[in-house]
């Protein structure tokens, strides 16, 4: 048998194995997307979120640091944390002390997403958030309002409640309409 024929067969096998591996990964991604629910649509010209899983060699699962030049003071809210804060209403008519998820923080305050205990499972602008880790008295999960972030000054934060579930935090960080996404 000619040597070139062996090389050709090896190349064909390598290409076929690479194709099968790629199809398997694509199937896993489709299955994960199906389990995660509908994915928000990207705006033209924006790039999709990171595709590599965190926690690999040299990667931290801690929430990312703020991207702004000013850093938040020690003990202040940080991205990926859940805090109780006096969150203003969208119409500016007042505010309410409620749990919120910190998106971005600096020395002037933080951009947050409101968390509600009301069932919003039928709405596509809300996503379920596991509550037991940061509110042991809760008897059901809550919902994060993805529609519009609110800005809360540092003085509006009263107490740290916990950290966002890492899988949910990654999903929220991929949303193109949110600050720093």
VMD Tcl script that builds the backbone (N, CA, C; Angstrom):
set m [mol new atoms 543]
animate dup $m
set s [atomselect $m all]
$s set {name element resname resid chain x y z} {
  {N N UNK 1 A 0.849 -1.174 0.000}
  {CA C UNK 1 A 0.000 0.000 0.000}
  {C C UNK 1 A 0.897 1.241 0.000}
  {N N UNK 2 A 0.629 2.203 -0.858}
  {CA C UNK 2 A 1.464 3.399 -0.931}
  {C C UNK 2 A 1.366 4.220 0.362}
  {N N UNK 3 A 2.480 4.852 0.716}
  {CA C UNK 3 A 2.550 5.649 1.949}
  {C C UNK 3 A 1.579 6.823 1.911}
  {N N UNK 4 A 1.401 7.439 0.751}
  {CA C UNK 4 A 0.503 8.598 0.665}
  {C C UNK 4 A -0.935 8.217 0.981}
  {N N UNK 5 A -1.310 6.949 0.688}
  {CA C UNK 5 A -2.662 6.496 0.971}
  {C C UNK 5 A -2.893 6.401 2.485}
  {N N UNK 6 A -1.871 5.967 3.222}
  {CA C UNK 6 A -1.982 5.926 4.686}
  {C C UNK 6 A -2.141 7.331 5.259}
  {N N UNK 7 A -1.346 8.268 4.722}
  {CA C UNK 7 A -1.460 9.659 5.194}
  {C C UNK 7 A -2.840 10.238 4.882}
  {N N UNK 8 A -3.354 9.970 3.717}
  {CA C UNK 8 A -4.680 10.469 3.324}
  {C C UNK 8 A -5.756 9.902 4.249}
  {N N UNK 9 A -5.647 8.613 4.569}
  {CA C UNK 9 A -6.618 7.994 5.471}
  {C C UNK 9 A -6.528 8.618 6.871}
  {N N UNK 10 A -5.314 8.891 7.343}
  {CA C UNK 10 A -5.134 9.512 8.660}
  {C C UNK 10 A -5.745 10.912 8.686}
  {N N UNK 11 A -5.570 11.669 7.604}
  {CA C UNK 11 A -6.130 13.031 7.547}
  {C C UNK 11 A -7.655 12.981 7.537}
  {N N UNK 12 A -8.219 12.055 6.755}
  {CA C UNK 12 A -9.678 11.917 6.702}
  {C C UNK 12 A -10.225 11.549 8.080}
  {N N UNK 13 A -9.570 10.635 8.770}
  {CA C UNK 13 A -10.010 10.248 10.115}
  {C C UNK 13 A -9.904 11.420 11.100}
  {N N UNK 14 A -8.834 12.187 11.009}
  {CA C UNK 14 A -8.657 13.331 11.908}
  {C C UNK 14 A -9.738 14.384 11.659}
  {N N UNK 15 A -10.033 14.666 10.404}
  {CA C UNK 15 A -11.079 15.643 10.077}
  {C C UNK 15 A -12.433 15.142 10.573}
  {N N UNK 16 A -12.718 13.861 10.362}
  {CA C UNK 16 A -13.998 13.301 10.810}
  {C C UNK 16 A -14.119 13.363 12.331}
  {N N UNK 17 A -13.043 13.069 13.037}
  {CA C UNK 17 A -13.073 13.128 14.500}
  {C C UNK 17 A -13.283 14.564 14.973}
  {N N UNK 18 A -12.616 15.525 14.332}
  {CA C UNK 18 A -12.803 16.932 14.691}
  {C C UNK 18 A -14.218 17.390 14.426}
  {N N UNK 19 A -14.796 16.982 13.312}
  {CA C UNK 19 A -16.168 17.345 12.983}
  {C C UNK 19 A -17.137 16.757 14.016}
  {N N UNK 20 A -16.962 15.491 14.377}
  {CA C UNK 20 A -17.842 14.839 15.356}
  {C C UNK 20 A -17.726 15.516 16.717}
  {N N UNK 21 A -16.517 15.870 17.117}
  {CA C UNK 21 A -16.310 16.552 18.394}
  {C C UNK 21 A -17.003 17.913 18.400}
  {N N UNK 22 A -16.878 18.658 17.304}
  {CA C UNK 22 A -17.506 19.966 17.179}
  {C C UNK 22 A -19.035 19.843 17.212}
  {N N UNK 23 A -19.594 18.850 16.528}
  {CA C UNK 23 A -21.041 18.634 16.539}
  {C C UNK 23 A -21.532 18.279 17.940}
  {N N UNK 24 A -20.755 17.515 18.661}
  {CA C UNK 24 A -21.126 17.143 20.031}
  {C C UNK 24 A -21.180 18.379 20.934}
  {N N UNK 25 A -20.162 19.258 20.814}
  {CA C UNK 25 A -20.128 20.493 21.604}
  {C C UNK 25 A -21.289 21.402 21.240}
  {N N UNK 26 A -21.609 21.500 19.942}
  {CA C UNK 26 A -22.728 22.334 19.500}
  {C C UNK 26 A -24.040 21.782 20.047}
  {N N UNK 27 A -24.190 20.467 20.075}
  {CA C UNK 27 A -25.392 19.852 20.644}
  {C C UNK 27 A -25.521 20.142 22.128}
  {N N UNK 28 A -24.402 20.091 22.856}
  {CA C UNK 28 A -24.416 20.404 24.289}
  {C C UNK 28 A -24.822 21.854 24.506}
  {N N UNK 29 A -24.298 22.775 23.669}
  {CA C UNK 29 A -24.657 24.197 23.796}
  {C C UNK 29 A -26.138 24.411 23.511}
  {N N UNK 30 A -26.657 23.733 22.470}
  {CA C UNK 30 A -28.084 23.875 22.153}
  {C C UNK 30 A -28.933 23.364 23.307}
  {N N UNK 31 A -28.535 22.247 23.911}
  {CA C UNK 31 A -29.281 21.679 25.030}
  {C C UNK 31 A -29.228 22.624 26.226}
  {N N UNK 32 A -28.053 23.212 26.510}
  {CA C UNK 32 A -27.923 24.174 27.613}
  {C C UNK 32 A -28.783 25.397 27.356}
  {N N UNK 33 A -28.804 25.883 26.112}
  {CA C UNK 33 A -29.624 27.041 25.772}
  {C C UNK 33 A -31.100 26.731 25.954}
  {N N UNK 34 A -31.507 25.523 25.564}
  {CA C UNK 34 A -32.900 25.127 25.712}
  {C C UNK 34 A -33.282 25.080 27.185}
  {N N UNK 35 A -32.397 24.556 28.027}
  {CA C UNK 35 A -32.662 24.460 29.468}
  {C C UNK 35 A -32.675 25.829 30.122}
  {N N UNK 36 A -31.896 26.766 29.615}
  {CA C UNK 36 A -31.795 28.089 30.220}
  {C C UNK 36 A -32.949 28.985 29.812}
  {N N UNK 37 A -33.772 28.573 28.872}
  {CA C UNK 37 A -34.885 29.411 28.435}
  {C C UNK 37 A -34.473 30.259 27.254}
  {N N UNK 38 A -35.367 31.168 26.864}
  {CA C UNK 38 A -35.068 31.976 25.681}
  {C C UNK 38 A -33.886 32.894 25.919}
  {N N UNK 39 A -33.060 33.021 24.918}
  {CA C UNK 39 A -31.874 33.873 25.001}
  {C C UNK 39 A -32.242 35.242 24.438}
  {N N UNK 40 A -31.845 36.293 25.125}
  {CA C UNK 40 A -32.157 37.618 24.594}
  {C C UNK 40 A -31.460 37.852 23.253}
  {N N UNK 41 A -32.106 38.636 22.407}
  {CA C UNK 41 A -31.537 38.921 21.098}
  {C C UNK 41 A -30.416 39.929 21.241}
  {N N UNK 42 A -29.358 39.718 20.449}
  {CA C UNK 42 A -28.229 40.646 20.458}
  {C C UNK 42 A -28.500 41.785 19.500}
  {N N UNK 43 A -27.975 42.941 19.834}
  {CA C UNK 43 A -28.018 44.067 18.922}
  {C C UNK 43 A -26.972 43.854 17.844}
  {N N UNK 44 A -27.236 44.311 16.609}
  {CA C UNK 44 A -26.224 44.187 15.555}
  {C C UNK 44 A -24.952 44.918 15.960}
  {N N UNK 45 A -23.834 44.307 15.660}
  {CA C UNK 45 A -22.549 44.924 15.963}
  {C C UNK 45 A -22.020 44.627 17.344}
  {N N UNK 46 A -22.790 43.926 18.189}
  {CA C UNK 46 A -22.284 43.574 19.515}
  {C C UNK 46 A -21.757 42.163 19.461}
  {N N UNK 47 A -20.836 41.871 20.333}
  {CA C UNK 47 A -20.274 40.524 20.330}
  {C C UNK 47 A -20.941 39.689 21.405}
  {N N UNK 48 A -21.060 38.387 21.179}
  {CA C UNK 48 A -21.683 37.519 22.176}
  {C C UNK 48 A -20.806 37.399 23.407}
  {N N UNK 49 A -21.402 36.892 24.492}
  {CA C UNK 49 A -20.668 36.707 25.745}
  {C C UNK 49 A -19.605 35.641 25.617}
  {N N UNK 50 A -18.799 35.543 26.649}
  {CA C UNK 50 A -17.708 34.576 26.656}
  {C C UNK 50 A -18.264 33.164 26.551}
  {N N UNK 51 A -17.671 32.353 25.712}
  {CA C UNK 51 A -18.143 30.981 25.493}
  {C C UNK 51 A -17.393 29.959 26.335}
  {N N UNK 52 A -16.253 30.320 26.893}
  {CA C UNK 52 A -15.488 29.347 27.662}
  {C C UNK 52 A -15.988 29.317 29.090}
  {N N UNK 53 A -16.116 28.138 29.686}
  {CA C UNK 53 A -16.622 28.058 31.043}
  {C C UNK 53 A -15.611 28.599 32.048}
  {N N UNK 54 A -16.095 29.348 33.067}
  {CA C UNK 54 A -15.177 29.818 34.093}
  {C C UNK 54 A -14.751 28.658 34.985}
  {N N UNK 55 A -13.764 28.899 35.777}
  {CA C UNK 55 A -13.323 27.886 36.726}
  {C C UNK 55 A -12.224 26.999 36.178}
  {N N UNK 56 A -11.802 27.260 34.946}
  {CA C UNK 56 A -10.701 26.491 34.369}
  {C C UNK 56 A -9.404 26.908 35.051}
  {N N UNK 57 A -8.279 26.365 34.590}
  {CA C UNK 57 A -7.001 26.716 35.208}
  {C C UNK 57 A -6.776 28.223 35.171}
  {N N UNK 58 A -6.505 28.800 36.317}
  {CA C UNK 58 A -6.203 30.216 36.407}
  {C C UNK 58 A -7.415 31.118 36.348}
  {N N UNK 59 A -8.623 30.585 36.327}
  {CA C UNK 59 A -9.823 31.416 36.255}
  {C C UNK 59 A -10.533 31.415 37.605}
  {N N UNK 60 A -11.006 32.572 37.966}
  {CA C UNK 60 A -11.726 32.719 39.224}
  {C C UNK 60 A -13.225 32.688 38.964}
  {N N UNK 61 A -13.996 32.166 39.898}
  {CA C UNK 61 A -15.448 32.203 39.773}
  {C C UNK 61 A -16.023 33.403 40.526}
  {N N UNK 62 A -15.158 34.245 41.077}
  {CA C UNK 62 A -15.626 35.450 41.771}
  {C C UNK 62 A -16.191 36.431 40.757}
  {N N UNK 63 A -17.169 37.248 41.174}
  {CA C UNK 63 A -17.701 38.246 40.256}
  {C C UNK 63 A -16.589 39.177 39.782}
  {N N UNK 64 A -16.712 39.695 38.558}
  {CA C UNK 64 A -15.658 40.568 38.043}
  {C C UNK 64 A -15.591 41.886 38.793}
  {N N UNK 65 A -14.421 42.505 38.762}
  {CA C UNK 65 A -14.244 43.813 39.392}
  {C C UNK 65 A -14.893 44.876 38.523}
  {N N UNK 66 A -15.256 46.012 39.106}
  {CA C UNK 66 A -15.832 47.081 38.295}
  {C C UNK 66 A -14.871 47.497 37.187}
  {N N UNK 67 A -15.417 47.871 36.036}
  {CA C UNK 67 A -14.586 48.245 34.899}
  {C C UNK 67 A -14.243 49.727 34.899}
  {N N UNK 68 A -14.812 50.487 35.797}
  {CA C UNK 68 A -14.564 51.917 35.805}
  {C C UNK 68 A -13.221 52.220 36.442}
  {N N UNK 69 A -12.707 53.418 36.177}
  {CA C UNK 69 A -11.415 53.814 36.743}
  {C C UNK 69 A -11.520 53.962 38.254}
  {N N UNK 70 A -12.681 54.447 38.729}
  {CA C UNK 70 A -12.867 54.599 40.176}
  {C C UNK 70 A -13.317 53.261 40.749}
  {N N UNK 71 A -12.710 52.846 41.810}
  {CA C UNK 71 A -13.098 51.599 42.466}
  {C C UNK 71 A -13.980 51.905 43.667}
  {N N UNK 72 A -14.857 50.966 43.988}
  {CA C UNK 72 A -15.695 51.185 45.160}
  {C C UNK 72 A -14.874 51.004 46.424}
  {N N UNK 73 A -15.226 51.756 47.463}
  {CA C UNK 73 A -14.498 51.630 48.723}
  {C C UNK 73 A -14.687 50.248 49.340}
  {N N UNK 74 A -13.772 49.876 50.225}
  {CA C UNK 74 A -13.867 48.581 50.907}
  {C C UNK 74 A -15.192 48.508 51.658}
  {N N UNK 75 A -15.851 47.361 51.583}
  {CA C UNK 75 A -17.126 47.172 52.264}
  {C C UNK 75 A -18.312 47.680 51.462}
  {N N UNK 76 A -18.063 48.263 50.295}
  {CA C UNK 76 A -19.139 48.767 49.439}
  {C C UNK 76 A -19.615 47.640 48.520}
  {N N UNK 77 A -20.780 47.819 47.908}
  {CA C UNK 77 A -21.302 46.792 46.995}
  {C C UNK 77 A -20.355 46.537 45.824}
  {N N UNK 78 A -20.313 45.285 45.388}
  {CA C UNK 78 A -19.467 44.883 44.252}
  {C C UNK 78 A -20.330 44.118 43.258}
  {N N UNK 79 A -19.952 44.109 41.992}
  {CA C UNK 79 A -20.719 43.380 40.983}
  {C C UNK 79 A -20.884 41.905 41.352}
  {N N UNK 80 A -22.114 41.403 41.150}
  {CA C UNK 80 A -22.415 40.008 41.447}
  {C C UNK 80 A -22.921 39.789 42.855}
  {N N UNK 81 A -22.945 40.840 43.680}
  {CA C UNK 81 A -23.428 40.716 45.055}
  {C C UNK 81 A -24.896 41.135 45.146}
  {N N UNK 82 A -25.572 40.590 46.140}
  {CA C UNK 82 A -26.956 40.958 46.419}
  {C C UNK 82 A -26.958 41.767 47.708}
  {N N UNK 83 A -27.605 42.924 47.652}
  {CA C UNK 83 A -27.665 43.840 48.790}
  {C C UNK 83 A -29.105 44.266 49.026}
  {N N UNK 84 A -29.409 44.647 50.268}
  {CA C UNK 84 A -30.644 45.346 50.593}
  {C C UNK 84 A -30.329 46.819 50.426}
  {N N UNK 85 A -31.158 47.512 49.634}
  {CA C UNK 85 A -30.896 48.926 49.352}
  {C C UNK 85 A -32.205 49.669 49.131}
  {N N UNK 86 A -32.134 50.975 49.271}
  {CA C UNK 86 A -33.271 51.855 49.014}
  {C C UNK 86 A -33.263 52.161 47.513}
  {N N UNK 87 A -34.004 51.355 46.738}
  {CA C UNK 87 A -33.979 51.424 45.278}
  {C C UNK 87 A -35.082 52.369 44.797}
  {N N UNK 88 A -34.718 53.368 43.973}
  {CA C UNK 88 A -35.729 54.308 43.488}
  {C C UNK 88 A -36.677 53.653 42.486}
  {N N UNK 89 A -37.945 54.126 42.482}
  {CA C UNK 89 A -38.911 53.682 41.480}
  {C C UNK 89 A -38.493 54.246 40.125}
  {N N UNK 90 A -38.856 53.565 39.053}
  {CA C UNK 90 A -38.477 53.985 37.699}
  {C C UNK 90 A -39.042 55.367 37.353}
  {N N UNK 91 A -40.228 55.693 37.871}
  {CA C UNK 91 A -40.837 56.984 37.537}
  {C C UNK 91 A -40.325 58.129 38.410}
  {N N UNK 92 A -39.440 57.832 39.370}
  {CA C UNK 92 A -38.859 58.866 40.215}
  {C C UNK 92 A -39.762 59.360 41.325}
  {N N UNK 93 A -40.883 58.677 41.560}
  {CA C UNK 93 A -41.843 59.141 42.566}
  {C C UNK 93 A -41.505 58.719 43.989}
  {N N UNK 94 A -40.456 57.970 44.200}
  {CA C UNK 94 A -40.090 57.507 45.530}
  {C C UNK 94 A -39.107 56.363 45.444}
  {N N UNK 95 A -39.071 55.568 46.512}
  {CA C UNK 95 A -38.148 54.436 46.547}
  {C C UNK 95 A -38.676 53.382 47.507}
  {N N UNK 96 A -38.006 52.244 47.514}
  {CA C UNK 96 A -38.409 51.131 48.373}
  {C C UNK 96 A -37.158 50.353 48.769}
  {N N UNK 97 A -37.059 49.951 50.031}
  {CA C UNK 97 A -35.952 49.099 50.463}
  {C C UNK 97 A -36.273 47.684 50.004}
  {N N UNK 98 A -35.371 47.139 49.205}
  {CA C UNK 98 A -35.592 45.821 48.617}
  {C C UNK 98 A -34.250 45.179 48.281}
  {N N UNK 99 A -34.233 43.875 48.056}
  {CA C UNK 99 A -32.978 43.253 47.609}
  {C C UNK 99 A -32.711 43.642 46.157}
  {N N UNK 100 A -31.448 43.727 45.815}
  {CA C UNK 100 A -31.067 44.070 44.443}
  {C C UNK 100 A -29.742 43.397 44.109}
  {N N UNK 101 A -29.520 43.200 42.816}
  {CA C UNK 101 A -28.291 42.586 42.310}
  {C C UNK 101 A -27.412 43.690 41.741}
  {N N UNK 102 A -26.189 43.807 42.228}
  {CA C UNK 102 A -25.268 44.857 41.799}
  {C C UNK 102 A -24.639 44.473 40.464}
  {N N UNK 103 A -24.783 45.377 39.478}
  {CA C UNK 103 A -24.183 45.168 38.155}
  {C C UNK 103 A -22.820 45.821 38.048}
  {N N UNK 104 A -22.737 47.076 38.497}
  {CA C UNK 104 A -21.514 47.862 38.381}
  {C C UNK 104 A -21.486 48.827 39.560}
  {N N UNK 105 A -20.295 49.055 40.113}
  {CA C UNK 105 A -20.179 49.946 41.267}
  {C C UNK 105 A -18.918 50.780 41.156}
  {N N UNK 106 A -18.991 51.995 41.694}
  {CA C UNK 106 A -17.826 52.858 41.811}
  {C C UNK 106 A -18.021 53.724 43.052}
  {N N UNK 107 A -17.195 54.722 43.226}
  {CA C UNK 107 A -17.268 55.521 44.450}
  {C C UNK 107 A -18.535 56.372 44.529}
  {N N UNK 108 A -19.276 56.512 43.422}
  {CA C UNK 108 A -20.495 57.319 43.432}
  {C C UNK 108 A -21.757 56.517 43.680}
  {N N UNK 109 A -21.697 55.215 43.628}
  {CA C UNK 109 A -22.887 54.387 43.816}
  {C C UNK 109 A -22.801 53.130 42.974}
  {N N UNK 110 A -23.961 52.561 42.672}
  {CA C UNK 110 A -23.982 51.308 41.916}
  {C C UNK 110 A -25.211 51.233 41.035}
  {N N UNK 111 A -25.057 50.577 39.882}
  {CA C UNK 111 A -26.186 50.233 39.029}
  {C C UNK 111 A -26.652 48.861 39.467}
  {N N UNK 112 A -27.962 48.725 39.720}
  {CA C UNK 112 A -28.507 47.486 40.267}
  {C C UNK 112 A -29.732 47.037 39.476}
  {N N UNK 113 A -30.051 45.755 39.616}
  {CA C UNK 113 A -31.302 45.198 39.116}
  {C C UNK 113 A -32.164 44.864 40.325}
  {N N UNK 114 A -33.438 45.245 40.266}
  {CA C UNK 114 A -34.355 44.992 41.376}
  {C C UNK 114 A -34.690 43.504 41.458}
  {N N UNK 115 A -34.905 43.026 42.677}
  {CA C UNK 115 A -35.326 41.643 42.918}
  {C C UNK 115 A -36.685 41.711 43.598}
  {N N UNK 116 A -37.631 40.919 43.109}
  {CA C UNK 116 A -38.969 40.885 43.690}
  {C C UNK 116 A -39.333 39.459 44.082}
  {N N UNK 117 A -40.125 39.328 45.125}
  {CA C UNK 117 A -40.577 38.000 45.544}
  {C C UNK 117 A -41.872 37.611 44.835}
  {N N UNK 118 A -42.472 38.542 44.083}
  {CA C UNK 118 A -43.693 38.240 43.335}
  {C C UNK 118 A -43.370 37.304 42.174}
  {N N UNK 119 A -44.305 36.408 41.859}
  {CA C UNK 119 A -44.106 35.451 40.778}
  {C C UNK 119 A -44.171 36.177 39.430}
  {N N UNK 120 A -43.051 36.222 38.736}
  {CA C UNK 120 A -42.967 36.865 37.423}
  {C C UNK 120 A -42.543 35.841 36.377}
  {N N UNK 121 A -42.839 34.566 36.611}
  {CA C UNK 121 A -42.381 33.499 35.723}
  {C C UNK 121 A -42.975 33.596 34.321}
  {N N UNK 122 A -44.099 34.266 34.160}
  {CA C UNK 122 A -44.721 34.383 32.846}
  {C C UNK 122 A -44.128 35.517 32.013}
  {N N UNK 123 A -43.234 36.292 32.593}
  {CA C UNK 123 A -42.672 37.448 31.892}
  {C C UNK 123 A -41.263 37.145 31.403}
  {N N UNK 124 A -40.929 37.637 30.210}
  {CA C UNK 124 A -39.597 37.379 29.674}
  {C C UNK 124 A -38.572 38.427 30.100}
  {N N UNK 125 A -39.005 39.471 30.818}
  {CA C UNK 125 A -38.060 40.474 31.305}
  {C C UNK 125 A -37.683 40.235 32.767}
  {N N UNK 126 A -38.023 39.062 33.280}
  {CA C UNK 126 A -37.651 38.655 34.639}
  {C C UNK 126 A -37.059 37.256 34.576}
  {N N UNK 127 A -36.134 36.966 35.467}
  {CA C UNK 127 A -35.524 35.637 35.530}
  {C C UNK 127 A -35.494 35.187 36.992}
  {N N UNK 128 A -35.758 33.903 37.190}
  {CA C UNK 128 A -35.796 33.328 38.539}
  {C C UNK 128 A -34.398 33.364 39.164}
  {N N UNK 129 A -34.341 33.700 40.443}
  {CA C UNK 129 A -33.073 33.711 41.174}
  {C C UNK 129 A -33.245 32.867 42.433}
  {N N UNK 130 A -32.346 31.914 42.672}
  {CA C UNK 130 A -32.417 31.125 43.903}
  {C C UNK 130 A -32.266 32.053 45.118}
  {N N UNK 131 A -33.144 31.905 46.073}
  {CA C UNK 131 A -33.216 32.849 47.193}
  {C C UNK 131 A -32.670 32.275 48.495}
  {N N UNK 132 A -32.722 30.971 48.675}
  {CA C UNK 132 A -32.371 30.359 49.963}
  {C C UNK 132 A -30.960 30.685 50.442}
  {N N UNK 133 A -30.009 30.873 49.521}
  {CA C UNK 133 A -28.621 31.122 49.925}
  {C C UNK 133 A -28.444 32.471 50.602}
  {N N UNK 134 A -29.243 33.467 50.222}
  {CA C UNK 134 A -29.074 34.797 50.796}
  {C C UNK 134 A -30.271 35.259 51.617}
  {N N UNK 135 A -31.383 34.503 51.595}
  {CA C UNK 135 A -32.536 34.823 52.436}
  {C C UNK 135 A -33.088 33.520 53.009}
  {N N UNK 136 A -32.544 33.060 54.148}
  {CA C UNK 136 A -32.945 31.755 54.692}
  {C C UNK 136 A -34.412 31.674 55.085}
  {N N UNK 137 A -35.080 32.816 55.276}
  {CA C UNK 137 A -36.493 32.808 55.649}
  {C C UNK 137 A -37.421 32.675 54.445}
  {N N UNK 138 A -36.890 32.770 53.243}
  {CA C UNK 138 A -37.720 32.715 52.036}
  {C C UNK 138 A -38.274 31.306 51.833}
  {N N UNK 139 A -39.537 31.238 51.402}
  {CA C UNK 139 A -40.135 29.931 51.143}
  {C C UNK 139 A -40.266 29.651 49.649}
  {N N UNK 140 A -39.811 30.587 48.810}
  {CA C UNK 140 A -39.799 30.375 47.365}
  {C C UNK 140 A -38.739 31.284 46.733}
  {N N UNK 141 A -38.381 30.971 45.479}
  {CA C UNK 141 A -37.399 31.784 44.770}
  {C C UNK 141 A -37.990 33.141 44.405}
  {N N UNK 142 A -37.122 34.082 44.119}
  {CA C UNK 142 A -37.535 35.415 43.708}
  {C C UNK 142 A -37.236 35.605 42.230}
  {N N UNK 143 A -37.441 36.834 41.719}
  {CA C UNK 143 A -37.221 37.127 40.313}
  {C C UNK 143 A -36.449 38.432 40.174}
  {N N UNK 144 A -35.457 38.429 39.265}
  {CA C UNK 144 A -34.666 39.620 38.964}
  {C C UNK 144 A -35.315 40.321 37.775}
  {N N UNK 145 A -35.551 41.630 37.915}
  {CA C UNK 145 A -36.121 42.441 36.846}
  {C C UNK 145 A -34.992 42.874 35.911}
  {N N UNK 146 A -34.982 42.339 34.686}
  {CA C UNK 146 A -33.917 42.610 33.725}
  {C C UNK 146 A -34.192 43.843 32.868}
  {N N UNK 147 A -35.363 44.436 33.018}
  {CA C UNK 147 A -35.789 45.501 32.112}
  {C C UNK 147 A -34.903 46.736 32.182}
  {N N UNK 148 A -34.723 47.298 33.343}
  {CA C UNK 148 A -34.007 48.568 33.434}
  {C C UNK 148 A -33.234 48.649 34.745}
  {N N UNK 149 A -31.914 48.819 34.687}
  {CA C UNK 149 A -31.139 48.986 35.917}
  {C C UNK 149 A -31.482 50.322 36.588}
  {N N UNK 150 A -31.314 50.370 37.880}
  {CA C UNK 150 A -31.504 51.599 38.651}
  {C C UNK 150 A -30.161 51.982 39.257}
  {N N UNK 151 A -29.950 53.273 39.467}
  {CA C UNK 151 A -28.719 53.734 40.114}
  {C C UNK 151 A -29.023 54.035 41.574}
  {N N UNK 152 A -28.223 53.464 42.470}
  {CA C UNK 152 A -28.394 53.672 43.911}
  {C C UNK 152 A -27.107 54.274 44.460}
  {N N UNK 153 A -27.188 55.436 45.142}
  {CA C UNK 153 A -25.982 55.997 45.766}
  {C C UNK 153 A -25.497 55.079 46.884}
  {N N UNK 154 A -24.210 55.156 47.201}
  {CA C UNK 154 A -23.649 54.276 48.237}
  {C C UNK 154 A -24.408 54.382 49.555}
  {N N UNK 155 A -24.896 55.561 49.890}
  {CA C UNK 155 A -25.630 55.748 51.149}
  {C C UNK 155 A -26.948 54.972 51.160}
  {N N UNK 156 A -27.452 54.561 49.990}
  {CA C UNK 156 A -28.713 53.841 49.911}
  {C C UNK 156 A -28.602 52.356 50.220}
  {N N UNK 157 A -27.383 51.840 50.327}
  {CA C UNK 157 A -27.197 50.415 50.613}
  {C C UNK 157 A -27.177 50.196 52.118}
  {N N UNK 158 A -28.009 49.238 52.589}
  {CA C UNK 158 A -28.076 49.028 54.038}
  {C C UNK 158 A -27.297 47.799 54.504}
  {N N UNK 159 A -27.463 46.654 53.828}
  {CA C UNK 159 A -26.711 45.478 54.275}
  {C C UNK 159 A -26.517 44.485 53.143}
  {N N UNK 160 A -25.377 43.797 53.233}
  {CA C UNK 160 A -25.021 42.768 52.260}
  {C C UNK 160 A -25.871 41.534 52.534}
  {N N UNK 161 A -26.470 40.954 51.476}
  {CA C UNK 161 A -27.308 39.770 51.653}
  {C C UNK 161 A -26.595 38.497 51.212}
  {N N UNK 162 A -25.767 38.567 50.176}
  {CA C UNK 162 A -25.090 37.374 49.688}
  {C C UNK 162 A -24.568 37.590 48.281}
  {N N UNK 163 A -24.312 36.480 47.595}
  {CA C UNK 163 A -23.790 36.534 46.229}
  {C C UNK 163 A -24.783 35.884 45.281}
  {N N UNK 164 A -24.774 36.345 44.057}
  {CA C UNK 164 A -25.635 35.784 43.022}
  {C C UNK 164 A -25.139 34.392 42.635}
  {N N UNK 165 A -26.058 33.521 42.303}
  {CA C UNK 165 A -25.710 32.200 41.801}
  {C C UNK 165 A -24.787 32.370 40.589}
  {N N UNK 166 A -23.612 31.702 40.548}
  {CA C UNK 166 A -22.646 31.922 39.460}
  {C C UNK 166 A -23.207 31.690 38.059}
  {N N UNK 167 A -24.033 30.666 37.864}
  {CA C UNK 167 A -24.597 30.408 36.528}
  {C C UNK 167 A -25.529 31.541 36.113}
  {N N UNK 168 A -26.340 32.023 37.036}
  {CA C UNK 168 A -27.239 33.133 36.739}
  {C C UNK 168 A -26.441 34.412 36.480}
  {N N UNK 169 A -25.382 34.642 37.247}
  {CA C UNK 169 A -24.558 35.833 37.058}
  {C C UNK 169 A -23.945 35.840 35.649}
  {N N UNK 170 A -23.434 34.691 35.195}
  {CA C UNK 170 A -22.875 34.610 33.844}
  {C C UNK 170 A -23.950 34.925 32.803}
  {N N UNK 171 A -25.145 34.397 33.001}
  {CA C UNK 171 A -26.246 34.628 32.062}
  {C C UNK 171 A -26.630 36.112 32.017}
  {N N UNK 172 A -26.695 36.748 33.161}
  {CA C UNK 172 A -27.057 38.162 33.210}
  {C C UNK 172 A -25.960 39.017 32.581}
  {N N UNK 173 A -24.703 38.681 32.808}
  {CA C UNK 173 A -23.596 39.467 32.251}
  {C C UNK 173 A -23.562 39.418 30.720}
  {N N UNK 174 A -24.189 38.417 30.113}
  {CA C UNK 174 A -24.225 38.307 28.651}
  {C C UNK 174 A -25.265 39.225 28.018}
  {N N UNK 175 A -26.181 39.777 28.805}
  {CA C UNK 175 A -27.243 40.602 28.236}
  {C C UNK 175 A -26.674 41.918 27.712}
  {N N UNK 176 A -26.868 42.204 26.438}
  {CA C UNK 176 A -26.206 43.370 25.832}
  {C C UNK 176 A -26.747 44.715 26.289}
  {N N UNK 177 A -27.968 44.788 26.795}
  {CA C UNK 177 A -28.545 46.079 27.165}
  {C C UNK 177 A -28.150 46.538 28.578}
  {N N UNK 178 A -27.432 45.707 29.315}
  {CA C UNK 178 A -27.069 46.072 30.675}
  {C C UNK 178 A -25.685 46.715 30.707}
  {N N UNK 179 A -25.442 47.654 31.661}
  {CA C UNK 179 A -24.129 48.333 31.747}
  {C C UNK 179 A -23.004 47.326 31.932}
  {N N UNK 180 A -21.951 47.513 31.189}
  {CA C UNK 180 A -20.759 46.668 31.333}
  {C C UNK 180 A -20.896 45.303 30.718}
  {N N UNK 181 A -22.009 45.015 30.029}
  {CA C UNK 181 A -22.206 43.687 29.425}
  {C C UNK 181 A -21.386 43.532 28.166}
}
mol reanalyze $m
mol bondsrecalc $m
mol representation Tube
mol addrep $m
